[in-house]
Amino acid sequence: MSSFYVDVGDSVTFSKTVGESDVYLFAGITGDLAPNHVDEEYMKRSSYGTRIAHGALLVGYMSTASSMAIADSRSGGEETPVSLGYDRIRFLAPVFLGDTITVRYEIASIDEERRRSVSEIRVTNQSGQLVAVARHILKWVPNR
């Protein structure tokens, strides 16, 4: 165990069935009303045959897993973890309404000097198919 707030290999998982209400609420909040997400007839013409979830909605689920990892960390009163962003985000397969996705968030490296951790994120569907990946950087900033 390191003296940092998390250890390499620490991980959390978050699972969620992506419902129609999730997609429509996200579309309304963001203004992304692209037919790929909200128009079933339009998407019937595509090779997918049905609507797909927003990629940015999946990033939101990644953020949920990050928050869970922070909650499980040993962060005390001296520093607060904040997100520096997501790198290498890739959407590898569509997520359809009704799919159950599982986000696995795992600490991959720690830079104690720069007060950062980097995590690998893998998102799979109910069939175990990898649908998205990303890297996430957290920085621990000093409290007042």
Secondary structure, 3 states (H helix, E strand, C coil): CCCCCCCCCCEEEEEEECCHHHHHHHHHHHCCCCHHHHCHHHHHCCCCCCCECCHHHHHHHHHHHHHHHHHCCCCCCCEEEEEEEEEEEEECCCCECCCEEEEEEEEEEEECCCCEEEEEEEEECCCCCEEEEEEEEEEEEECC
